[in-house]
Amino acid sequence: MDLISHNQVDAILGTVTQQEATILSELKTSMAGSTPVISLSPVALPPQEMVPKPLSFIQITSPITYQMQCIAAIVGRFRWRNVVLMHEQESSFSEDSGLFTLLSGSLRAVDSSIEHRVSFPRISSLLDPKALVEEELKKLRSRSVRIFVVAPSSLDFAVILFEKAKELGMMTKGYVWIVSDEIANLLDSVDSSVILNMQGVLGLRTDYTDTTDYYKEFKSKFRRKYRAKYPTEEENSSPSVYSLRAYDAVSALVKAFWNSEGKKTNSTELMHRFHRATFKASVVK
């Protein structure tokens, strides 16, 4: 807010949620209300659960509705009648976010239901996250339901979860794990040991075209810069879809700043030009 009030801010680009953008637009500052906010937050709330969207807010992501329906479709295809849901607290997947209700409804449509739900504290807030995850998994191991759905959560949570699940023998035949695209989309950037722990996991991933010259140029730039900054992490130098979305958004935003006459656009014109931009990486706007 201080930046907008005392500096020339033409647009805000980052992992801003729609709720945060709404609060910003409601402040008694005309500049705040008109400043375009472009969000790269990975989860977009279903339309029926949204607070009124500010006119200056754009979210570049895949609607969560599709993700929940895909999970339900997998469950329905194999006729699993009950699942166990797990996720981190304070993530986008909380009971009052609408996502829990959306998944429950999608599962009911295929004659399935959430038999049990485990909500973990945010991993970054715990002194010994591995001990807590192990304790909860031991409780789940005693249950009859062995179909586990991991809702949108952090990659750090997933790494610990599957490390402990493998140690406890919960990655063997008879167990089923399904992870959301918030986790699966980042698996190109993890160590091979993580992939080994996740063998057999079903994951949803955002599809995009990776054979175009546009993407190849982006990937080359990304890997070159990544290797320069992290020379010992060659294995993890492939960009994720979130990096691609950010690159796409910044490219479109830079072009939207200037009109055909080479003059800088105002906030309203900037929004219109950004909306009309072609996202060459084929990501969802």
C-alpha positions in Angstrom: 0.0 0.0 0.0 2.8 2.4 0.9 4.5 1.7 -2.5 1.3 2.5 -4.4 0.7 5.7 -2.4 4.2 7.1 -2.5 5.7 5.6 -5.6 4.7 5.2 -9.2 3.4 1.6 -9.3 1.8 0.8 -12.7 1.0 -2.8 -11.9 1.4 -5.5 -9.3 2.6 -9.0 -10.4 3.0 -11.8 -7.9 1.3 -14.6 -5.9 -1.5 -12.3 -4.8 -4.8 -14.0 -3.8 -8.1 -12.7 -5.0 -9.0 -12.0 -1.3 -5.9 -9.8 -0.9 -6.6 -8.0 -4.2 -10.2 -7.3 -3.0 -9.0 -5.8 0.2 -6.6 -3.6 -1.7 -9.3 -2.4 -4.1 -11.6 -1.6 -1.1 -9.1 0.8 0.5 -10.0 4.4 0.3 -7.3 5.1 -2.2 -8.2 5.6 -5.8 -4.8 4.6 -7.0 -5.0 1.2 -5.2 -8.4 0.5 -6.7 -7.2 1.1 -10.2 -3.8 -0.5 -10.1 -3.8 -3.8 -12.1 -3.1 -6.8 -10.0 -1.9 -9.9 -11.9 -1.8 -13.0 -9.8 0.3 -16.1 -10.3 -1.2 -17.9 -7.3 -1.4 -21.5 -8.3 -5.0 -22.2 -7.2 -8.1 -20.3 -8.5 -11.2 -20.6 -6.4 -14.3 -21.9 -8.0 -16.6 -19.1 -9.3 -19.5 -19.9 -6.9 -17.1 -19.4 -3.9 -15.4 -16.2 -5.0 -15.8 -12.9 -3.3 -16.7 -10.2 -5.8 -13.7 -10.0 -8.1 -12.0 -6.5 -8.4 -12.1 -5.2 -12.0 -8.3 -4.8 -11.8 -7.6 -8.4 -10.9 -6.4 -11.0 -13.3 -5.4 -14.6 -12.2 -3.3 -16.7 -14.5 -3.9 -20.3 -13.5 -6.1 -23.3 -14.2 -9.5 -23.2 -12.4 -9.5 -25.6 -9.4 -12.9 -26.9 -10.5 -11.2 -29.0 -13.3 -8.7 -30.4 -10.9 -11.3 -31.6 -8.4 -13.3 -33.1 -11.2 -10.3 -34.9 -12.5 -9.5 -36.4 -9.1 -13.2 -37.6 -8.8 -13.0 -39.0 -12.3 -10.0 -41.2 -11.4 -11.8 -42.3 -8.2 -15.0 -43.1 -10.1 -13.2 -45.0 -12.8 -11.8 -47.5 -10.4 -15.0 -47.5 -8.3 -13.3 -46.5 -5.0 -16.2 -45.7 -2.6 -14.2 -43.9 0.1 -11.0 -41.8 0.2 -8.9 -40.2 2.8 -8.2 -36.5 2.2 -5.0 -34.8 3.5 -3.6 -31.3 3.1 -1.7 -28.6 5.0 -3.5 -26.0 7.1 -3.4 -22.4 5.9 -3.1 -23.6 2.4 -5.7 -22.8 -0.3 -7.5 -26.0 0.7 -9.3 -25.3 3.9 -12.9 -26.1 4.8 -14.0 -22.5 4.5 -12.4 -22.0 1.1 -15.0 -23.8 -0.9 -12.5 -26.3 -2.3 -13.4 -28.9 0.3 -17.0 -28.6 -0.6 -16.1 -28.8 -4.3 -14.2 -32.0 -4.0 -16.9 -33.5 -1.8 -19.5 -32.7 -4.4 -17.3 -34.0 -7.3 -16.9 -37.3 -5.4 -20.6 -37.7 -4.7 -21.2 -37.5 -8.4 -19.2 -40.7 -8.8 -20.7 -42.4 -5.8 -17.7 -41.8 -3.6 -17.1 -39.8 -0.4 -14.4 -38.4 1.9 -14.3 -41.0 4.7 -11.6 -39.2 6.7 -9.7 -35.9 6.6 -6.3 -35.1 8.0 -5.2 -31.4 8.2 -1.5 -31.0 8.9 -0.1 -27.7 10.3 2.0 -25.8 7.8 5.3 -27.7 7.5 7.4 -24.5 7.7 5.8 -23.8 11.2 6.9 -27.1 12.8 10.1 -27.9 14.6 10.0 -31.6 13.8 7.6 -32.0 10.8 8.8 -35.5 10.0 7.8 -36.8 13.4 4.3 -35.4 13.1 3.8 -36.7 9.6 5.0 -40.2 10.7 2.6 -40.2 13.6 -0.4 -39.3 11.5 0.5 -41.8 8.8 0.7 -44.6 11.4 -2.9 -43.7 12.4 -4.0 -43.8 8.8 -2.3 -47.2 8.3 -4.7 -48.8 10.8 -7.7 -47.7 8.8 -9.4 -49.8 6.1 -9.5 -47.1 3.5 -6.2 -46.9 1.6 -7.1 -44.4 -1.2 -5.3 -41.2 -0.3 -5.9 -37.8 -2.0 -3.4 -35.1 -1.3 -5.1 -31.8 -1.9 -3.2 -28.6 -2.9 -0.2 -28.4 -0.5 3.4 -27.3 -0.6 6.1 -29.4 -2.2 8.0 -29.5 1.1 5.0 -31.3 2.6 4.8 -33.8 -0.2 8.5 -34.6 0.0 8.2 -35.4 3.7 4.9 -37.2 3.3 6.1 -39.7 0.7 9.5 -40.2 2.4 7.6 -41.3 5.6 4.9 -43.2 3.6 7.6 -45.3 2.0 9.4 -46.0 5.3 6.1 -47.2 6.8 5.3 -49.5 3.8 2.4 -47.4 2.6 3.7 -47.2 -1.0 3.2 -50.9 -1.6 0.4 -52.8 -3.4 -3.0 -52.0 -2.1 -2.3 -48.3 -1.4 -3.3 -45.6 -3.9 -2.0 -42.0 -3.8 -3.4 -39.1 -5.9 -1.7 -35.7 -5.8 -2.9 -32.3 -7.1 -1.2 -30.4 -9.8 0.2 -27.9 -7.2 2.6 -30.8 -6.3 2.9 -32.7 -9.6 3.7 -29.6 -11.6 7.0 -29.2 -9.5 8.3 -32.7 -9.8 10.6 -31.8 -12.7 12.5 -29.6 -10.1 13.1 -32.2 -7.4 15.9 -34.7 -6.7 15.7 -38.2 -8.1 15.4 -39.5 -4.5 12.0 -37.7 -4.2 10.8 -39.3 -7.4 11.9 -42.7 -6.2 9.8 -42.2 -3.0 6.8 -41.3 -5.2 6.9 -44.3 -7.5 3.3 -45.3 -8.3 1.7 -42.0 -7.3 -1.0 -40.6 -9.6 -0.6 -36.9 -10.3 -2.5 -34.2 -12.1 -0.4 -31.8 -14.2 -1.1 -28.7 -16.2 -0.6 -29.4 -19.9 1.2 -26.9 -22.1 3.1 -26.9 -25.4 6.8 -27.5 -24.9 7.8 -28.0 -28.6 7.4 -24.4 -29.8 10.4 -22.1 -30.5 8.9 -19.7 -27.8 9.2 -22.4 -25.1 12.6 -23.7 -26.2 14.0 -20.1 -26.0 12.5 -19.6 -22.6 13.8 -23.0 -21.3 17.3 -22.2 -22.6 17.3 -18.8 -20.9 16.0 -20.3 -17.7 18.5 -23.1 -17.5 21.4 -20.8 -18.3 20.5 -18.4 -15.5 19.6 -21.3 -13.0 23.0 -23.0 -13.6 24.8 -19.7 -13.1 23.1 -19.2 -9.8 23.0 -22.8 -8.6 26.0 -24.6 -10.3 25.7 -27.7 -8.2 22.0 -28.3 -8.9 22.2 -29.4 -12.6 19.6 -32.1 -12.0 16.9 -29.5 -11.0 17.4 -26.9 -13.7 14.2 -27.6 -15.7 11.6 -24.8 -15.4 8.2 -25.6 -13.8 4.9 -24.5 -15.3 4.8 -21.7 -12.7 8.1 -20.3 -14.1 6.6 -20.5 -17.5 3.4 -18.6 -16.4 5.5 -15.9 -14.8 7.6 -15.5 -17.9 4.5 -15.4 -20.1 2.8 -12.8 -17.8 5.8 -10.5 -17.7 6.3 -10.7 -21.4 2.6 -9.8 -22.0 2.7 -7.1 -19.4 5.7 -5.4 -20.9 4.0 -5.3 -24.3 0.8 -3.9 -22.7 2.6 -1.0 -21.2 3.1 0.7 -24.5 0.5 1.5 -27.1 0.9 1.5 -30.9 2.2 5.1 -30.8 4.9 4.2 -28.4 3.3 6.0 -25.5 2.8 4.6 -22.0 -0.7 3.3 -21.3 -2.8 4.3 -18.3 -4.2 1.6 -15.9 -7.5 1.1 -17.8 -5.8 0.7 -21.1 -3.2 -1.5 -19.6 -5.8 -3.9 -18.4 -7.5 -4.0 -21.8 -4.3 -4.6 -23.6 -3.2 -7.3 -21.2 -6.6 -9.1 -21.5 -6.1 -9.1 -25.3 -2.6 -10.5 -25.1 -1.8 -13.8 -26.7 -0.2 -16.2 -24.2 2.2 -18.2 -26.4 2.9 -20.7 -23.7 -0.7 -21.9 -23.8 -1.4 -21.3 -20.1 -4.9 -20.5 -18.8 -5.7 -16.9 -18.1 
